[in-house]
Amino acid sequence: MNKKLKKTNAMRILEQLKIEYETKEYEVDENNLDAIHAAGSAGLKSECVYKTIVMQSSDKSVFVFCLAAGENISLKKARAITGSKDIDLIMMDTLQKTTGYIRGGCSPLGMKKTFPTYISEMAQLEQTIYVSAGVRGLQLKLKPDDLLQATNATYEDFIQ
């Protein structure tokens, strides 16, 4: 691990749980914060880079979904998994207030509160995946099962 990097909450959580991880830095383009662009900038395959999508139900319950950069969430499947009548992306103006993270740097680890978290079942096909370290320009490489443990998540089928 690069000792010059400032530790993020996500890194601290992994270290407390004695979960091995590696970091991967990349150049951030403030005009293009999507996960596919981040994967390309980091020289990584997009199917191994997992974005964090935060959604909110009509009753204001918050849910976290981790899925490969090029995938999309099926709202029908997300409603079924969460038991929500209606669910949609959290508003960008409330993302930081709710999670502690900004767009392009949202990690499933170390949010302000613990929210129900779901990882795409497709992650189980990969030896390692990358998720945001909690800041733009930095990814964490870890085993999918380690992410599952650290976030107290479940594997689910919610891909469109």
Summary of the structure (lengths in Angstrom):
residues: 160
radius of gyration: 14.6
end to end distance: 35.4
largest distance: 46.1
contacts: 520
relative contact order: 0.24
helix: 30%
strand: 26%
